[in-house]
Amino acid sequence: MPPAGAAHTLVRRSHEERVLRVLQQAGALSRGEIAERVGLSRTTVSDITSELLERGAITVVDTDAAGRTGSGRPAELLALDPGSGQFMGVDFGHRRVHVAVADAAHEVIAAGTAHYLPEAPWSARCDAAFGLVDRLSTETGVHYGALQAIAVGVPGWGNRLSADGVADTFVARFHAPVTVDNHVRYAGLAEAARTAADTAQNLIYLRLSDGVGGGLVVDGRLVRGAGGHAGEFGHVTVAGEAGVLCRCGKRGCVETVASVPAILARCRELGVPLDDLDDLRAAVAIAQPTVDRVLRDAGTAVGRVLGAAAMTLNPSAIVLGGEIVTIAPTLLQQVRSTITYELSWLPDAAPVVRASALADSGGALGAITALFHESPMLADYPAHAAPHRSRSPHVHPTSNDGARWPS
């Protein structure tokens, strides 16, 4: 049996969860109404709501004076504080972290980005994320007294990085349950969640950034795979043994041809000195022919891989993410043309090929979507949550249907 103190904490947390859940579902209520709905005594509800008010999880929004009959002191109406930041999504890229915070109404109430060096250790990356969270709180007034859950997206495979301590670091800082998964898969989930129902059932997402990764939605379900590696298109070989050595140890992977560093390096190799995406944007604006050729070569490689995936999965839509897709329309055009050719023998199977609608925020927003466990896209999807070691409430929202992201 757990010690008496631990048992009391568990009971207390359960009571807090019930109070927060009924406020989330019903909106503003008096303490008496809360007590009636959750089946607790008014004394217990008064004690719980006092602590939640002190933490900033709930707020007094009005009294029942307008509709009250008879004498007596008007009762305060309590509601979840929209600024408390109910759910947090974190997307760690190779050079930056993006954080989004959604309230109990599923509205994004704070979002921002912080940068770090690509060689920064995870301790420094987490510090950058925490600094960003603090800055967002200062700028927007959002606080985290009722933070219910956090989803953290990381490059590569969430299981391994969670074991390395990323999840534990977030648990220690925020005292809330933390789930870690692949950040590109989260971005794919976000794209599918805001895609028309008839095309979201079968969708391939690919992000071209410092690396190349992907996510799959098959028959309306987000696919993780047996070991969490589904959608790793970046390490499909396209150039053979004559290709550039990839960080995975092979040669000629998609990542060595179509990632941002690979495209910039290829341009420099051919005599066009491009150091960053701003340089690439300027070269695209003047239709620099060498840069155009490099982009088309990259688009062809990506298109062949996605064409093969399309023949395997028969998706309705293929979505390309990453800033370079917006900067260089030629790249997307070449991917689309190559896929069209690859599927020319089966024209009715050609998917819609489009750029991401969410840009850099997709991973963080998809991470929040993943916290809405009732989403049908996450049915049977493995959850990898860090142990919950706090008194903070842990309330799962009832539905993802009402999620609203900024356009």
C-alpha positions in Angstrom: 0.0 0.0 0.0 1.2 3.5 -0.7 2.1 5.6 2.4 -0.7 7.7 3.8 0.8 10.9 2.5 1.0 9.5 -1.1 -2.6 8.2 -0.9 -3.8 11.6 0.2 -2.0 13.3 -2.7 -3.6 10.9 -5.2 -7.1 11.5 -3.8 -6.5 15.2 -3.8 -5.3 15.2 -7.4 -8.3 13.1 -8.4 -10.6 15.7 -6.9 -8.8 18.5 -8.6 -9.2 16.7 -11.9 -12.9 16.3 -11.4 -13.3 20.0 -10.7 -11.3 21.1 -13.6 -13.0 18.6 -15.9 -16.5 19.9 -15.1 -15.4 23.5 -15.5 -13.9 22.6 -18.9 -17.2 20.9 -20.0 -19.7 23.3 -18.4 -18.0 26.7 -18.3 -18.5 29.1 -15.4 -20.1 27.5 -12.3 -20.6 28.5 -8.6 -18.9 26.4 -5.9 -22.3 24.9 -5.1 -22.9 23.9 -8.7 -19.5 22.3 -8.9 -20.1 20.4 -5.7 -23.4 19.1 -7.0 -21.9 18.0 -10.4 -18.7 16.3 -9.0 -20.4 14.7 -6.0 -18.1 16.3 -3.4 -19.0 18.3 -0.3 -19.0 22.1 -0.5 -16.3 22.2 2.1 -14.0 20.0 -0.1 -14.9 22.0 -3.2 -14.2 25.3 -1.4 -10.8 24.0 -0.3 -9.9 22.7 -3.8 -11.1 25.8 -5.6 -9.2 28.1 -3.2 -5.9 26.3 -4.1 -6.7 26.3 -7.8 -7.4 30.0 -7.6 -4.1 30.6 -5.8 -2.3 28.6 -8.5 -4.0 30.5 -11.3 -5.7 27.4 -12.7 -9.1 29.0 -12.4 -10.5 32.5 -12.1 -13.5 34.4 -10.8 -15.4 35.6 -13.9 -18.7 36.9 -12.4 -21.3 36.4 -9.7 -24.8 35.1 -9.9 -26.2 38.4 -8.7 -28.0 39.2 -11.9 -30.2 36.1 -11.8 -30.3 35.6 -8.0 -33.5 35.8 -6.0 -33.8 36.4 -2.3 -31.2 37.7 0.1 -27.7 36.5 0.7 -24.3 37.1 -0.6 -24.0 36.5 -4.4 -22.0 33.4 -5.3 -18.8 33.7 -7.3 -18.8 32.0 -10.7 -15.6 30.2 -11.3 -14.1 29.2 -14.7 -10.9 27.8 -16.1 -8.5 30.7 -16.7 -7.9 30.8 -20.5 -4.4 32.2 -19.7 -3.4 29.2 -17.7 -2.1 27.3 -20.6 -3.8 23.9 -20.5 -1.7 22.1 -23.1 1.8 22.6 -24.4 3.3 21.4 -27.6 7.1 21.6 -28.1 8.9 21.0 -31.4 12.7 20.6 -31.2 14.3 21.0 -34.6 18.0 20.8 -35.4 18.5 24.5 -34.9 15.4 25.9 -33.2 12.6 25.0 -30.8 9.0 26.0 -31.4 6.5 26.1 -28.5 2.7 26.5 -28.7 0.3 26.7 -25.8 -3.4 26.0 -26.0 -6.1 26.8 -23.5 -9.0 24.7 -22.3 -11.1 25.8 -25.2 -8.4 24.5 -27.6 -7.4 28.0 -28.7 -3.7 28.6 -29.2 -2.9 31.5 -26.8 0.8 31.7 -27.1 3.4 30.5 -29.6 7.0 31.4 -30.4 10.4 30.2 -31.5 13.9 30.2 -30.0 17.2 29.3 -31.7 20.3 27.4 -30.7 23.4 26.0 -32.5 22.9 22.7 -34.3 25.6 21.1 -32.1 23.9 22.3 -28.8 23.5 19.5 -26.3 20.0 18.6 -25.1 20.5 20.5 -21.8 21.1 23.7 -23.8 18.1 22.9 -26.1 15.8 22.4 -23.1 17.1 25.6 -21.5 16.3 27.4 -24.7 12.7 26.0 -24.6 12.3 27.0 -21.0 13.5 30.5 -21.7 11.0 30.7 -24.5 8.2 29.5 -22.3 9.1 32.2 -19.7 9.2 34.9 -22.4 5.8 33.9 -23.8 4.4 34.1 -20.3 5.8 37.6 -19.9 4.6 38.8 -23.3 1.1 37.2 -23.3 0.2 36.9 -19.7 -0.1 33.1 -20.1 0.8 31.1 -17.0 1.0 27.4 -16.3 -0.8 26.8 -13.1 -3.1 24.3 -14.7 -0.8 22.8 -17.3 -2.4 19.4 -17.8 0.0 17.7 -20.3 3.0 18.4 -22.6 3.9 16.7 -25.8 7.5 17.1 -27.0 8.6 16.4 -30.6 12.2 15.6 -31.2 14.3 14.7 -34.3 14.8 11.0 -34.8 13.0 8.6 -32.4 11.1 9.7 -29.3 11.8 6.5 -27.3 15.5 6.9 -27.4 15.6 10.6 -26.6 13.0 10.2 -23.8 15.4 7.7 -22.2 18.1 10.3 -22.5 16.2 12.5 -20.1 14.2 15.0 -22.3 10.9 13.9 -20.8 12.2 13.8 -17.3 13.6 17.4 -17.7 10.2 18.7 -18.7 8.4 16.8 -15.9 10.9 18.2 -13.4 10.2 21.8 -14.7 6.5 21.7 -15.2 5.2 18.9 -12.9 2.9 17.6 -15.7 2.7 14.4 -17.7 5.0 14.5 -20.8 4.9 12.5 -24.0 7.9 12.4 -26.4 7.6 11.4 -30.1 9.1 12.2 -33.5 8.6 15.9 -34.2 8.0 15.4 -38.0 5.3 12.9 -37.2 3.6 15.4 -35.0 3.8 17.9 -37.9 2.1 15.4 -40.2 -0.6 14.8 -37.6 -1.3 18.6 -37.6 -1.5 18.7 -41.3 -3.9 15.8 -41.4 -6.0 17.3 -38.6 -6.7 20.4 -40.7 -7.1 18.6 -44.0 -10.5 17.9 -45.5 -11.8 14.6 -44.2 -11.8 12.9 -47.6 -8.1 13.5 -48.1 -6.9 13.1 -44.4 -7.6 9.4 -44.3 -4.5 8.5 -46.3 -1.8 11.2 -46.2 2.0 11.3 -46.5 3.9 14.2 -44.9 7.5 15.0 -45.7 9.5 17.8 -44.1 12.6 19.1 -45.8 14.8 21.0 -43.3 18.1 20.4 -41.7 17.1 16.8 -42.0 14.4 15.0 -43.9 11.7 13.1 -42.1 8.1 12.1 -42.6 4.8 11.0 -41.1 2.1 8.7 -42.4 -1.7 8.6 -41.9 -3.1 5.3 -43.2 -6.9 4.6 -43.1 -7.3 7.6 -40.8 -4.7 6.5 -38.3 -1.4 8.0 -37.5 1.2 5.3 -38.1 4.2 4.9 -35.8 5.5 1.5 -36.9 6.8 -1.5 -35.0 9.8 0.4 -33.7 8.7 4.0 -34.1 10.5 4.5 -37.5 7.5 4.8 -39.9 8.0 7.6 -42.4 11.8 7.8 -42.3 12.0 8.7 -46.0 15.2 10.7 -45.4 17.3 7.6 -45.3 16.0 5.9 -48.4 18.9 5.6 -50.8 18.6 7.6 -54.1 22.2 8.2 -55.2 23.8 4.8 -54.5 27.4 4.3 -53.4 28.6 7.2 -55.4 26.5 9.6 -53.3 27.5 11.8 -50.4 28.1 10.1 -47.0 25.0 10.5 -44.8 25.0 11.0 -41.0 23.3 7.6 -40.8 26.4 5.9 -42.2 25.1 5.1 -45.7 25.7 7.0 -48.9 23.3 8.7 -51.2 20.3 9.0 -48.8 17.5 11.5 -49.7 18.8 13.7 -46.8 22.2 14.1 -48.6 20.3 15.4 -51.7 17.2 17.3 -50.5 17.9 18.6 -47.0 18.6 22.3 -46.7 22.3 21.9 -45.9 22.6 19.4 -48.8 21.0 21.8 -51.3 23.2 24.7 -50.2 26.3 22.6 -50.3 25.6 21.4 -53.8 25.0 25.0 -55.0 28.4 26.0 -53.5 30.0 23.0 -55.1 28.8 24.2 -58.5 30.1 27.7 -57.9 27.1 29.6 -56.4 28.1 30.7 -52.9 24.9 30.2 -50.8 25.3 30.1 -47.0 21.7 30.2 -45.8 18.0 30.3 -46.9 18.1 34.0 -47.3 20.8 33.6 -50.0 18.8 30.8 -51.6 15.7 33.1 -51.6 17.7 35.8 -53.4 19.0 33.3 -56.0 15.5 32.0 -56.6 14.2 35.5 -57.1 16.6 36.0 -60.1 16.0 32.5 -61.5 19.7 31.6 -61.0 20.0 28.6 -63.4 22.5 26.5 -61.4 20.3 26.9 -58.3 17.3 26.0 -60.3 19.0 22.8 -61.5 20.0 21.8 -58.0 16.4 22.3 -56.8 15.0 20.3 -59.7 17.5 17.5 -59.0 16.5 17.5 -55.3 12.8 17.5 -56.3 13.3 14.6 -58.7 14.9 12.5 -55.9 12.1 13.3 -53.5 9.5 12.7 -56.1 10.8 9.2 -56.9 10.8 8.2 -53.3 7.3 9.6 -52.7 6.1 8.1 -55.9 7.2 4.7 -54.7 5.5 5.4 -51.3 2.4 6.5 -53.2 2.3 3.2 -55.1 2.6 1.4 -51.8 0.1 3.4 -49.7 -2.2 5.0 -52.3 -2.5 8.3 -50.4 -5.1 11.0 -51.2 -2.6 13.7 -50.4 1.1 14.3 -50.1 2.2 17.3 -48.1 5.7 18.9 -48.2 6.8 21.0 -45.2 9.8 23.1 -44.5 10.7 26.7 -45.2 12.6 25.8 -48.3 9.3 24.5 -49.9 7.9 28.0 -49.6 11.1 29.7 -50.7 11.7 27.6 -53.8 8.4 26.7 -55.6 10.5 24.9 -58.3 11.2 22.2 -55.7 7.6 21.5 -55.1 6.8 21.7 -58.8 9.5 19.1 -59.6 8.3 16.8 -56.8 4.7 17.0 -58.2 5.8 16.4 -61.8 7.9 13.4 -60.8 5.1 11.8 -58.8 2.8 12.4 -61.7 5.2 10.6 -64.0 5.8 7.7 -61.5 2.0 7.2 -61.3 1.3 7.9 -65.0 0.3 4.2 -65.6 -2.4 4.6 -62.9 -3.7 8.2 -63.3 -6.7 7.8 -61.0 -4.2 7.1 -58.1 -2.4 10.4 -58.4 -2.6 12.2 -55.0 -2.9 15.9 -54.4 0.6 17.2 -53.8 0.8 20.5 -51.9 2.9 22.6 -49.5 2.3 22.5 -45.8 -0.3 25.0 -44.5 1.3 25.3 -41.1 4.9 26.1 -41.9 7.2 26.0 -38.9 4.5 25.8 -36.3 3.2 22.4 -37.5 5.2 20.2 -35.1 4.2 22.1 -32.0 0.5 22.2 -33.0 0.6 18.5 -33.9 2.0 17.8 -30.5 -1.0 19.5 -28.9 -3.3 17.6 -31.2 -1.6 14.4 -30.0 -2.7 15.4 -26.4 -6.3 15.3 -27.5 -6.5 11.6 -27.0 -10.0 11.2 -28.4 -8.9 12.1 -31.9 -9.7 9.1 -34.1 -6.3 9.6 -35.8 -4.7 8.5 -32.5 -6.8 5.5 -31.8 -4.6 2.6 -30.9 -1.5 4.8 -31.2 1.1 3.9 -28.6 1.5 6.5 -25.8 4.9 7.1 -24.3 4.3 9.3 -21.3 6.8 10.0 -18.6 5.8 9.1 -15.0 3.5 11.7 -13.5 5.2 12.8 -10.3 3.3 15.9 -9.2 0.2 17.3 -7.6 -0.7 19.1 -10.8 -4.0 18.0 -12.5 -3.9 15.7 -15.4 -7.2 16.0 -17.4 -7.5 14.7 -20.9 -9.8 16.8 -23.1 -12.9 15.1 -24.3 -12.5 15.7 -28.0 -10.3 17.0 -30.8 -13.2 18.0 -33.0 -13.2 21.5 -31.6 -9.5 22.2 -32.0 -9.0 25.5 -33.8 -5.6 26.6 -35.0 -4.6 30.0 -36.3 -4.7 30.3 -40.1 
